[in-house]
Amino acid sequence: MEAEVQQLVDMGATVAQARAALRRYKDVMQAAERIFDGAFDDIPDEDGDSPMLSAGPSSEREQKSVRARLVTPEDDDDDGAEEADSGEDDSEDDGFINYDSDYEVKDDTPNTQVDIDPYAGIFFSKDRREEVIEVEEEPEIEYMPQEKERVKLMTQNQWMKGCPEGAEQGFLFSLYSQLIEGTCPCPSACGYSIPRTKSQFFSVFSSFDVYINHLRGIVRQKCKKCFKEFCFACGEPITGPKAAASSKASEDRDLFHCPNLQGVVLGVGLAMLEQLYHDQIQNPQGPENRARTNKRKKTDATSQSIILEPEDEDESYYTPPAQGKKLKVGIGYAGDQKEDTTGQAEAQANQRAKDEKLGNLMVQLRAFLPSLRRPGGALTSDYLVHPTALAHLRRRFNNICTSLLRNDSLTDMSDRAAVYFELFEWLETISNHEALSSMMAMPIMVVSSVRTHTPKKAPNGTAPLRERTIIYEGSSGPRELLESIVIQANAAIKGLEGVKHVEVVPVEMTEEQKRITSDSKGKTKEVILQPLTEENQRLHGFCQRILATAEAIDRSLRETKGDRFLERIQESLPKIHTTNSASNEVFVNREVSDEALKQMYIDWVTRVRFEYCDLTIPSSPEKTVAHDEPPHYKFFYNNEARMLASSDIPKRSLAIAKELAVLTTNLPVAWDSSIFLRVDETRVDIIKALIIGPEGTPYQNGCFLFDIFLGHNYNQSPPSVKYMTTNGGKYRFNPNLYADGKVCLSLLGTWTGPGWVSGKSTLLQVLISIQSMILCDEPYLNEPGWASSSGTPQSIAYSANVRRMVVKTAMLGNLKNPPEPFSDIIRSHFRLKAHSISAQLDQWLAQDDGLPTLSDGAAGGRAQAGSTNGLQADIEELKRSMELLQGDSAGSGLIPPQSS
């Protein structure tokens, strides 16, 4: 064992740390990895010191977490008896959080239960908020004669930028200080040493290639006394021949010699990648417009803010534009405006050029990620991952990852395959390494706000110190973000499959039939599916790559972290439910608070807003149906759908695939108003929609149903939309919603104004237009010529009439006879919002004018003495029905368990 202890000591561990690690891990490499991860930082040396606890930040820059670090419940047990005897409070412990370890703590105490999951409270909780104060430094500029280039030197602030976790700051500071000052002595102790300067490792060159070639020239140093070769980054001997100058950088073993070199290459490289990505976001029109953009940023400074120069900010901080009071107008005749499509080709070409540049840098940088599956075999730095490598990946790469994976357009992602394919390679590489794979579940800390303070005066005429306070908040981790794209990919593949053909059961032919049809030889005619077009095939291949990435990540996580780790992740992933899923009904406890109830409602809507289901009408057992006869559907456009049962239109399939990919994860969700979709599981062109009336309108909390069919010429032409909540064709709820189900909307071609744009307009736009423009607060204004009648008696009377129709049909009628396939949704909606809806109904009753309900919605009439319009009776019946719904939930808990 002494030989193994000495080996760990040579790597930089203390004797006490080496012995403690080897008692827990028999393998030397695994013990070394845990030591460098910080798992044994609290183990004191013989003299009582803890040498691996790093120094604090320099006097030039300060960055600290105002909030005490988050610790897991297992922290009290993880460090064994040594920590128990220390008497120190966990909240004040600056030791490095071992968030990439999954070892099971061995406890010698009998009958003591130890939780084997060290990730609780860190990885699976996004309820985190960190406040970080940064004091910035002015970067130095130096001329590099070998490369003939003036470069900025990375400051300590830039090197340590991001939300700190545990003792990451200590490791970052330690490596930075080691490589910018002092000397690197010859390992043979001959007395020779080489001075280190900041420009040697922290020069930010114009490209990553130049930086790597610079490192290749300085990493292998030769002692001028004993002529031994050693690594300039760690000071240890280098053996083996030097790589040829013509070889690839990724094949130069010198660059992978030690964890120190790995940490600095990834730190500087990821900083370059992050800067390039943010430059592209902040300057979408290209560098030639940078000066003009910067001028617009310069505003008068106040005590709370200063001018933000481009070199001052490394992050993109967006603030919503100021909005004035919205003018109340209808959606009547909007004219014949057309969408301006000029400049699209140029913008697409610019985006492709940017993506190619970004993708190339990611490819170059990925070669330096720790990987035990490296072609040709793993190298030293692949086994001994430096803590700073994980810190930079968590801070910088995750920042880019969260932005790219939040893209809600599968089409845009497939068009930007150069970046996204490489992103998937990064995710797979990270998940394959045990020291990095926990990042897949770790919440990404994103910037929520930045407050820049007035510059402080600095002594000796130096540049003033600039201080800012940054708030970081937890958000979804990479694997959770990827799952949203997986859902889109599955939906797109389902759309690309098109209409599934009905299989014909072969029938044995008679001898006469065989003679007549000698060519067929007794076989039925086969249905030949058309091959995918090039564009369809490209999207299909991109979707398959997404699914393969998710499967590879899960497989690697199972291998590196174990079943429980993967199960914890999968439990938190979003899901799309189908007909075979558990009931969508939600039950509520009467004691739940209003805030918790709203959150419960939003969580439930998010879970069930989009589903596949069976919309066919079961055939009668007495009726004989031909094998190839298409089924009937519970659908207004049943005949049109059956006519297209055997059609395979590639452009249509591609358009539907893109629609489904967007709809699965982007339907509006809110307490005030939401949209639900149900798509037939075999005919994705058959869709039913349910829109909850928006708050503050005469349609509030009403349930409005629409049948939608994506016809043979979709998306060259708009979808067919039929309004179904008409009280049997009697009620016209809006000037744009006719009693016969016609929906007047310019996007659908049934109204004047900006119309459907082939290849650009979407079904989601149609749904949101209905939700926001038709189901509006003053529907009277939607009538042509009445747009300027806001607040008039006619408008007020029209809204009162609509409210009566909504209570009778869209609320009470749908609750008493819930239409399929939304029965569970409607019952849960009224159950969860019963208290809120009751208060709303009382207000509506108080506002009612007592006039009779007019089916066409026209304002007019006069209240008759002693007569009633039935509103009060409808409200009382609706309240009784909601009360019965509450009784149904007795003893049922809050939310039924989700199906996997």
GUTORTI-391973 format. One line per field, with one value per residue (C-alpha): residue in one letter; x, y, z. Coordinates in steps of 0.001 Angstrom, whole numbers, plus 500000, padded with zeros to 6 digits. Example, Ala and Ser with C-alpha at 12.3 -4.5 7.8 and 13.67 -1.06 7.14 Angstrom:
koldo (A/S)
x (512300/513670)
y (495500/498940)
z (507800/507140)
This chain:
koldo (M/E/A/E/V/Q/Q/L/V/D/M/G/A/T/V/A/Q/A/R/A/A/L/R/R/Y/K/D/V/M/Q/A/A/E/R/I/F/D/G/A/F/D/D/I/P/D/E/D/G/D/S/P/M/L/S/A/G/P/S/S/E/R/E/Q/K/S/V/R/A/R/L/V/T/P/E/D/D/D/D/D/G/A/E/E/A/D/S/G/E/D/D/S/E/D/D/G/F/I/N/Y/D/S/D/Y/E/V/K/D/D/T/P/N/T/Q/V/D/I/D/P/Y/A/G/I/F/F/S/K/D/R/R/E/E/V/I/E/V/E/E/E/P/E/I/E/Y/M/P/Q/E/K/E/R/V/K/L/M/T/Q/N/Q/W/M/K/G/C/P/E/G/A/E/Q/G/F/L/F/S/L/Y/S/Q/L/I/E/G/T/C/P/C/P/S/A/C/G/Y/S/I/P/R/T/K/S/Q/F/F/S/V/F/S/S/F/D/V/Y/I/N/H/L/R/G/I/V/R/Q/K/C/K/K/C/F/K/E/F/C/F/A/C/G/E/P/I/T/G/P/K/A/A/A/S/S/K/A/S/E/D/R/D/L/F/H/C/P/N/L/Q/G/V/V/L/G/V/G/L/A/M/L/E/Q/L/Y/H/D/Q/I/Q/N/P/Q/G/P/E/N/R/A/R/T/N/K/R/K/K/T/D/A/T/S/Q/S/I/I/L/E/P/E/D/E/D/E/S/Y/Y/T/P/P/A/Q/G/K/K/L/K/V/G/I/G/Y/A/G/D/Q/K/E/D/T/T/G/Q/A/E/A/Q/A/N/Q/R/A/K/D/E/K/L/G/N/L/M/V/Q/L/R/A/F/L/P/S/L/R/R/P/G/G/A/L/T/S/D/Y/L/V/H/P/T/A/L/A/H/L/R/R/R/F/N/N/I/C/T/S/L/L/R/N/D/S/L/T/D/M/S/D/R/A/A/V/Y/F/E/L/F/E/W/L/E/T/I/S/N/H/E/A/L/S/S/M/M/A/M/P/I/M/V/V/S/S/V/R/T/H/T/P/K/K/A/P/N/G/T/A/P/L/R/E/R/T/I/I/Y/E/G/S/S/G/P/R/E/L/L/E/S/I/V/I/Q/A/N/A/A/I/K/G/L/E/G/V/K/H/V/E/V/V/P/V/E/M/T/E/E/Q/K/R/I/T/S/D/S/K/G/K/T/K/E/V/I/L/Q/P/L/T/E/E/N/Q/R/L/H/G/F/C/Q/R/I/L/A/T/A/E/A/I/D/R/S/L/R/E/T/K/G/D/R/F/L/E/R/I/Q/E/S/L/P/K/I/H/T/T/N/S/A/S/N/E/V/F/V/N/R/E/V/S/D/E/A/L/K/Q/M/Y/I/D/W/V/T/R/V/R/F/E/Y/C/D/L/T/I/P/S/S/P/E/K/T/V/A/H/D/E/P/P/H/Y/K/F/F/Y/N/N/E/A/R/M/L/A/S/S/D/I/P/K/R/S/L/A/I/A/K/E/L/A/V/L/T/T/N/L/P/V/A/W/D/S/S/I/F/L/R/V/D/E/T/R/V/D/I/I/K/A/L/I/I/G/P/E/G/T/P/Y/Q/N/G/C/F/L/F/D/I/F/L/G/H/N/Y/N/Q/S/P/P/S/V/K/Y/M/T/T/N/G/G/K/Y/R/F/N/P/N/L/Y/A/D/G/K/V/C/L/S/L/L/G/T/W/T/G/P/G/W/V/S/G/K/S/T/L/L/Q/V/L/I/S/I/Q/S/M/I/L/C/D/E/P/Y/L/N/E/P/G/W/A/S/S/S/G/T/P/Q/S/I/A/Y/S/A/N/V/R/R/M/V/V/K/T/A/M/L/G/N/L/K/N/P/P/E/P/F/S/D/I/I/R/S/H/F/R/L/K/A/H/S/I/S/A/Q/L/D/Q/W/L/A/Q/D/D/G/L/P/T/L/S/D/G/A/A/G/G/R/A/Q/A/G/S/T/N/G/L/Q/A/D/I/E/E/L/K/R/S/M/E/L/L/Q/G/D/S/A/G/S/G/L/I/P/P/Q/S/S)
x (500000/502962/503817/500299/500447/503727/502232/499340/501733/503744/500528/500073/498043/499077/499916/496748/494595/496267/495689/492069/491363/493001/490998/487841/489006/491376/492159/494867/493450/489979/491425/493416/490320/488348/491198/491349/487555/487876/486280/489140/489862/488866/491414/494130/497852/500079/500524/496810/496794/494564/496900/494356/492136/492927/493778/491186/490728/493326/493118/492497/489289/486683/483968/481988/478705/476600/474453/476032/476705/473994/474797/473131/471615/474379/477177/477200/478062/480156/483405/483422/484594/487157/484465/482351/485215/485972/483003/482632/479319/478584/477223/480619/482641/484468/485353/484718/481276/481819/478925/480354/480805/478357/480139/478184/479364/480394/479176/480477/477733/475200/471588/472407/470590/472758/471302/473375/472246/474549/472709/469541/469171/471730/470891/467159/466144/465971/464865/468244/469239/472809/474009/477551/479544/482197/484934/486336/489910/491160/492802/496471/497544/500794/502514/503375/506340/506169/502576/502993/499789/498705/496538/494546/495586/492754/492163/491453/487899/487367/488975/486730/483540/480257/478178/480503/479789/481574/485343/485515/486821/489712/490786/490405/492437/495106/495659/495573/498120/500375/500577/500997/503833/506841/509014/508739/511729/513281/511827/515294/516176/519256/518556/517348/513971/511950/509968/506221/504289/500617/501051/502316/499020/496393/496805/493491/494500/492398/491628/491782/494170/496721/496374/496927/499928/501307/500927/502554/505616/505978/504564/507599/510602/514187/516445/519651/521588/520545/518811/515685/512345/509440/505931/505845/502300/502864/506663/506612/508854/507620/508568/508117/508974/507767/504924/505764/504940/502705/500562/497147/496937/494512/497205/499927/500172/502054/498824/497167/500033/498482/495272/496773/497105/493638/492157/493769/493037/489353/489130/490591/488931/485465/485894/486601/483566/481311/482510/481984/478466/477483/478989/476804/473704/474407/475336/472940/473579/477313/480416/480059/477120/478870/479870/476371/474895/477371/476443/472852/473933/475508/473028/473290/474664/472926/473915/472589/473993/476861/477537/477843/480699/481021/484234/482666/479956/480503/476840/473756/471314/467961/465250/461711/460801/458673/455035/452543/448816/447236/444673/441352/440440/438789/440184/437807/439089/442857/443590/445693/449100/451582/454518/457844/460141/463001/466396/465511/468004/470788/469908/469919/473313/474701/473331/474914/478290/478036/476988/479875/482331/480794/480586/484233/485375/483268/484839/488359/487591/485814/489091/490312/487303/488165/487191/487944/486825/489387/490537/493887/493256/492706/495521/496633/494337/491379/491702/492707/490112/491098/488342/488663/487674/484348/483922/484389/482107/479409/479690/480519/479379/476087/475422/475603/473860/470789/470403/470655/468415/465666/465078/461390/461727/462821/463016/465468/467555/467704/468674/471502/472718/476384/475968/473394/475096/478246/476259/474941/478515/479463/476555/477424/481119/480291/477824/480396/482794/481976/483587/481456/478224/476467/476281/473460/471146/472591/470389/471989/472518/471424/471652/468340/469467/472553/473032/476072/477373/479086/482841/484995/488073/491353/494699/497776/495747/494831/491531/488547/487255/483883/481643/478403/476000/474683/471738/471862/468820/468507/466924/466472/469556/470869/469093/465748/466157/467094/463904/461785/463572/463108/459363/459474/461531/459103/456201/457990/458755/455112/454153/456673/455175/452086/448861/449334/448018/445479/446990/445006/444761/445820/443020/443620/442573/440522/441972/439959/441302/444847/444487/443074/445705/448731/451062/450161/450585/447930/449326/447401/448514/451144/450941/454219/455132/456758/460353/460975/462013/465420/464026/461904/464845/467020/464507/463925/467682/468018/465194/466767/470046/468264/466727/470040/471746/469168/469471/473272/473258/470864/472911/476109/474507/473312/476843/478662/476159/473887/470190/469026/470730/469103/465703/465859/466489/463767/461188/461659/461539/458528/456300/453660/450724/448642/445338/447014/448168/446582/443546/444158/441819/443267/441814/442297/442450/440226/442979/445425/446477/445582/449206/449712/446447/447551/450880/449106/446834/449756/451703/448671/448002/451652/451460/448251/448086/449133/448228/447719/444446/442053/439497/437920/434330/434254/432480/429285/429730/426695/428075/430483/433411/435816/439420/440684/437843/439104/437448/435071/436154/434449/435221/433476/435808/435287/434537/437557/439802/438547/439149/442823/443192/445495/447307/451017/451965/455621/455342/452237/453902/456900/454674/452680/455895/457131/453755/453626/457183/456263/452866/454062/455950/454750/451010/450161/449892/448561/446080/444234/443908/445387/445122/444786/445233/444298/445787/444651/447345/447253/446063/448105/446210/443068/443174/440780/441477/440094/440698/439943/438478/440946/440539/438991/436816/433177/434635/436557/436879/434531/435551/435564/436108/437419/437860/440965/441935/445265/444082/445791/447433/448705/450743/450526/447036/445695/444101/440354/438972/435409/434022/432001/430693/427536/424715/423624/424178/422133/424643/426941/429448/431412/431251/434056/432478/429319/426537/427269/430859/432588/435705/436470/440182/442496/445023/442353/441418/437952/438643/440466/443905/447321/446698/448329/451987/452901/455676/455778/452395/451572/448632/449981/449537/445922/445209/446799/444985/441656/442610/443767/442049/438645/438065/438780/437533/435165/433945/431550/434558/435305/432327/433371/432626/432289/435992/435707/432736/434696/432751/429463/426148/425894/429301/428484/425153/426834/429372/426595/424753/427942/428454/424988/425682/429077/427572/424832/426894/430661/430541/427419/426674/430218/430420/427126/427965/431749/432690/435261/438198/438283/435986/438809/440242/436934/436096/439553/439439/436214/437317/440615/439159/435812/436430/437713/434881/432246/433505/433537/429919/428775/430376/428776/425364/425762/426782/423970/421476/418502/417904/416899/419643/419862/421313/422965/424660/423116/422621/419043/415814/414347/414079/410542/409180/409248/410928/414213/416817/417826/421335/420761/419343/422284/424777/423154/423176/426802/427826/426039/427819/431216/430389/429698/433070/434734/432933/434346/437855/437329/440303/441896/444857/446069/447313/447144/450550/451903/452370/455786)
y (500000/502321/502382/503518/506168/507496/507560/509747/511980/512490/513636/516362/514734/514681/511417/511585/512211/509378/506881/507949/507685/504264/502942/503821/503048/500219/501601/504283/506199/506311/507453/510179/511317/511668/513580/516068/516323/517613/514666/514574/518282/518135/515446/517231/516621/515487/519102/519756/521871/521295/522215/521697/524466/527246/530825/533507/535871/538512/542090/543202/541255/539948/537500/535930/534216/536286/533304/530404/527432/524864/521608/518260/516393/513823/516320/515453/511843/512082/513029/510390/510740/513422/515995/514915/515743/519091/520810/523162/524227/522848/526161/527771/524982/526101/522568/521608/520061/516650/516905/514387/511580/508732/506513/504996/506180/503320/503814/501463/502389/499542/500134/503516/504349/506249/507788/506608/509533/512509/514618/515434/519174/520020/518356/517897/521207/524326/526497/528126/531756/532998/536590/537201/540432/540937/543550/543734/544243/545968/543361/543713/543765/542182/541628/537989/538032/534334/534685/538332/539292/541726/539835/540498/538530/536809/538513/536712/538041/536474/533200/532882/534327/532581/531314/529644/526219/525077/525542/525923/529448/528080/525645/528261/530782/528225/527134/530698/531882/528888/529508/533310/533821/532191/529594/526018/524059/521059/517876/516328/519002/520124/523747/524894/526670/528602/531726/531741/534758/535379/535566/531994/530293/533048/534858/535165/534826/535551/531854/528659/527116/529853/529392/525632/526012/528515/525969/523244/525448/525961/522866/520606/522291/520996/521553/523312/521619/517963/518004/516308/517197/518236/519743/523508/523336/520841/520494/516703/514766/514167/510897/509744/511402/514875/515038/516187/519790/518647/516417/517440/519179/516528/513897/515726/513799/516684/518703/515952/515427/516697/517984/521497/521752/520327/522912/525894/524701/524174/527392/529605/527660/527767/531493/531946/529829/531737/535085/534061/532830/535985/538209/536460/536976/540601/541483/539483/541767/541128/542905/545766/547103/546741/550396/551617/549167/550242/553897/553126/551512/554673/556381/558719/556947/557072/555971/552519/551974/552874/552800/549214/548998/545780/544749/545297/542670/538986/538041/538914/540696/541397/543634/543646/546679/549350/549058/551842/551599/549305/550966/549132/548313/545419/543078/544315/545226/545390/546190/544141/544286/541614/540248/541816/538946/541000/540195/536634/534980/537267/536613/532852/533023/535065/532530/529625/531378/532026/528452/527077/529219/528261/524573/524465/525925/523397/520556/521792/522250/518909/517097/518353/517184/514363/511129/507548/506523/508595/507050/505433/505128/507450/509762/511030/514079/511870/509998/512858/515519/518846/520482/523651/521693/520791/524334/525867/523340/523979/527763/528418/525453/525146/528805/528066/524715/526166/528802/526310/523664/526171/526651/525896/525395/521969/523338/526035/523461/521142/524091/524806/521207/522286/523597/521155/517965/519130/520071/516497/515199/517346/516067/512451/512980/514638/511925/509208/510382/509674/512894/515001/513077/514573/517823/516251/516499/519563/522679/525333/528609/531390/535149/536637/540198/542408/545616/547636/550120/553459/552968/553425/555619/553708/554910/555884/557025/553485/552618/552803/549573/548530/546476/544697/542406/539417/537255/533631/531375/527655/526409/523107/520939/519736/516374/517963/520555/517821/515915/518798/518465/514683/515252/517529/514984/512159/514339/515269/511630/510813/513561/512426/508941/510490/508537/504976/502623/499983/496564/494217/490656/488224/485908/482517/482675/480076/478106/480211/483438/482118/481370/484824/486664/484605/487557/487931/484212/484413/487521/490628/493934/495492/499110/500793/503695/506641/507289/510452/513492/515021/517720/515213/512852/515636/516448/512740/512163/515124/513809/510350/511955/513682/510412/508602/511286/510981/507190/507342/509812/507677/504567/506297/507723/504270/502919/505759/506844/503869/503115/505377/508442/507861/507183/510470/512292/510505/511209/514943/514864/516276/513704/513485/511317/509050/507230/504546/507058/507408/509634/513333/514313/516262/516360/519157/519366/522100/523294/524116/527774/529954/530189/526426/525891/528127/526327/522976/524098/525285/522068/520000/522006/521733/517975/517382/520249/518006/514343/511700/509805/507655/509881/507119/505947/502220/500235/498399/494646/493977/495986/494376/496650/496083/495501/498563/500916/503853/504402/507193/509954/511982/514987/517666/517034/513278/512998/515051/513017/509698/510875/511434/508097/506643/509818/510337/513959/514618/518410/518054/515455/517731/520680/518579/517242/520786/521814/518926/519546/523115/522341/519610/522013/525524/525648/528587/527640/530008/530232/532884/530955/527821/525821/522031/519834/516233/514626/511304/508729/507325/510401/513383/515648/515248/517608/518860/522012/523320/526980/528256/531763/534448/536260/539717/538860/537761/534344/533888/530223/529052/525953/526529/523612/523602/520856/521310/519485/519858/519359/517975/521301/522129/524270/525907/526842/527349/524610/524077/525201/524687/526191/523533/525298/526741/525262/523127/525852/528449/530797/533286/534153/536714/538631/536288/533055/532201/529946/527541/527139/529458/531146/534524/535156/536631/533834/531342/533343/534055/537705/540553/541496/539782/536284/532894/532885/529592/527815/530473/530697/528038/526459/527827/531344/530525/529192/532154/534570/533015/533065/536674/538495/536827/535843/539432/541790/543763/541416/544086/545874/542942/543807/545826/549500/549232/549284/552801/551968/550986/551502/552392/551054/548790/547242/546766/545107/542867/541644/540971/538882/536931/536216/534658/532422/531454/530409/528340/526630/526997/526403/524603/522759/521458/520462/518545/516802/517020/516528/513900/513772/516649/515304/514860/518253/520104/518434/519146/522736/523439/521452/523313/526753/526276/528989/531473/530699/531081/534578/535365/534168/536351/539348/538514/538184/541595/543124/541532/543932/541552/541523/538299/536270/536881/534001/536200/538347/541599/544302/545341/544495/545700/543986/542881/543415/540162/538250/536420/535629/532416/533556/533177/529665/528649/530036/528208/524930/525456/526050/522876/520931/522287/521401/517818/517768/518659/515753/513402/514223/513199/511188/511238/513446/516303/514913/511330/509755/510356/507408/506745)
z (500000/500655/496954/496100/498835/497440/493940/495146/497086/493892/492216/494845/497627/501280/502991/505087/502028/500118/502923/503401/499676/499350/502300/500413/496867/496006/492566/492586/489613/491129/494461/492686/490810/494056/495697/492818/492893/496458/498262/500824/501254/504913/505777/507827/507345/510209/511289/511276/508120/505120/502252/499483/500797/498371/498937/498683/495775/494979/496084/492499/492077/494434/493623/496399/496920/499306/500133/502014/499778/499353/501123/500797/503732/503288/503959/507654/506878/503736/505412/508101/511673/510870/510108/513041/515384/513828/515422/512477/511057/507573/506378/506943/505368/502235/501105/497502/496893/495379/492949/490510/493009/493382/495888/498725/502108/504353/507902/510575/513010/513199/512159/510615/507376/504882/501742/498780/496611/497160/494568/496516/496976/494302/491036/491282/492795/490649/493578/493904/493849/494138/494370/493145/493396/490733/490643/487129/485998/482884/480611/479734/476089/474954/471625/470880/468488/467591/466385/465329/467091/469788/472275/475406/478471/480295/483614/486828/486624/483214/484301/487373/485862/486639/489523/492073/493517/496662/496478/492689/493207/495205/492512/489792/491745/492578/488967/487661/490234/489597/485849/485765/488231/489837/488177/486984/488362/486658/488227/488582/491191/489275/490160/486750/486493/483925/484874/484152/482859/482213/478451/478242/479154/479227/475910/474093/470457/467415/466999/469019/466474/467089/470851/470648/468365/470858/473665/471576/471364/475138/476851/476428/478015/478123/481099/480064/482864/482875/479481/480922/479296/481471/481267/481691/483138/485945/486163/485795/483373/479813/478171/474616/471333/470506/467994/464509/463726/460890/463138/464368/467718/468951/468275/470212/473488/475113/475186/477261/479652/482888/484502/484792/481040/480553/482897/481201/477632/478414/480425/477712/474883/476446/477101/473373/472494/474884/473585/469967/470704/472559/469879/467321/469465/470303/466729/464534/461561/461548/462818/460363/462404/465744/466016/465297/467815/470480/470054/470822/474079/475424/477714/480642/483668/487011/490450/489626/486153/483844/480113/478935/476459/474425/476144/479562/479294/478649/479042/477053/479331/477776/479187/477852/475754/477343/476423/476389/476893/474322/472107/472111/468548/466854/464238/461543/458099/458481/454866/452490/454174/453239/455190/454258/453307/451891/453332/454405/452047/453245/456892/456304/454596/457512/459993/458100/458118/461859/462571/460553/462500/465839/464910/463821/467124/469015/467020/467805/471485/471907/471223/474618/476638/479071/477356/478333/474842/473003/469703/470356/474100/477040/478134/481537/481602/480661/483951/486240/485460/486948/489065/486987/483849/485397/486729/483274/481614/484206/483924/480281/478218/480110/479373/475630/476009/477703/474982/472104/473694/474468/470754/470186/466429/465256/461726/462775/464621/461603/459391/461861/461909/461900/465450/466802/465619/467364/470475/470606/470352/473342/475413/474643/475432/478764/479758/478983/481718/485337/486528/484158/483661/486684/484694/482658/485667/487352/487146/484978/486820/484495/484922/485988/486677/486640/488612/487601/490155/489730/489103/492170/492069/491989/493395/491365/488388/487336/485663/488027/489477/488140/490349/489532/491322/489379/490415/489238/489375/488809/485590/483791/483318/479933/480001/480867/478109/475661/476489/475220/471886/472026/472321/469281/467344/468110/467001/463775/462981/463564/461135/458532/458620/457077/456893/458044/455394/456334/455836/453641/454970/452212/451042/449476/445829/443969/441062/438626/440132/439987/436266/435546/437615/436757/437314/440977/441793/444504/446221/447090/445678/447904/448985/448049/450309/448612/449765/451724/449733/450333/452630/454532/454812/456213/458941/459632/460000/462340/464524/464640/465736/468606/469781/469459/471563/474342/474350/474391/477286/479330/478615/479705/482836/483799/483363/485123/487779/488297/487971/490763/489325/485931/487499/489373/486120/484174/486864/486305/482503/480604/478933/476212/477216/475001/475217/477300/479906/483319/483791/483252/486063/488971/492473/494937/498698/500099/502449/499656/499394/496411/495345/495535/493667/490798/490566/490643/487819/485684/486308/485342/482168/481146/481552/479574/477063/474145/473727/471089/471302/469292/467550/465454/465826/466660/463952/464807/465353/463138/460224/457793/456949/454079/455061/453225/454196/456282/459668/460581/462968/465709/463651/461578/458641/458718/454978/453937/456241/454857/451285/452112/453884/451207/450244/450730/450011/450975/451296/453422/455653/456166/457063/459550/461074/461681/463145/465595/466723/467695/469181/471566/473808/472933/473552/475870/479539/482220/485057/483022/479741/478143/474926/474756/471684/470953/467845/466424/467093/463525/461610/462776/460376/462514/465483/468150/470156/473430/474326/477824/477643/478806/482094/481920/478908/478547/477644/480900/481947/479226/477236/473471/471108/467553/464960/462809/459643/457858/454286/451206/450330/453815/454469/451050/452218/455752/457860/457994/461369/462616/465810/467692/470849/469296/471410/468497/465925/467819/469419/467742/470464/468480/465206/464096/465429/463531/464788/461916/463149/460688/462084/460502/460651/458042/458604/457529/454464/455863/456735/455060/456272/456516/455275/455356/454236/452598/454461/457216/458920/461512/463270/466548/465155/464305/467808/469567/467250/468217/471897/471989/469100/468887/472543/473553/476248/473950/471205/469921/468425/466141/463982/460899/461385/465175/466064/467525/469776/472872/476100/474386/475745/472709/473444/477128/476292/473703/476294/478828/476234/475473/479177/479416/476414/477839/481188/479543/476832/477227/480982/482235/478989/478612/482274/482198/478920/478479/474827/473997/474162/476680/479405/481950/481059/481474/484800/486228/484973/486846/489892/490316/489596/491346/493942/491374/488938/491682/492453/488734/488350/491244/489583/486230/487833/489483/486118/484118/482566/482825/479071/477337/475695/471962/469977/467345/469986/468701/471266/471802/473585/476835/480200/481037/484548/486507/483690/483883/481267/483041/484017/487770/487355/485149/487657/490562/488642/487615/491228/492337/489622/490712/494319/493239/491510/494811/496448/493829/495049/498680/499859/496428/497266/495134/491848/490633/489964/486492/484243/482845)
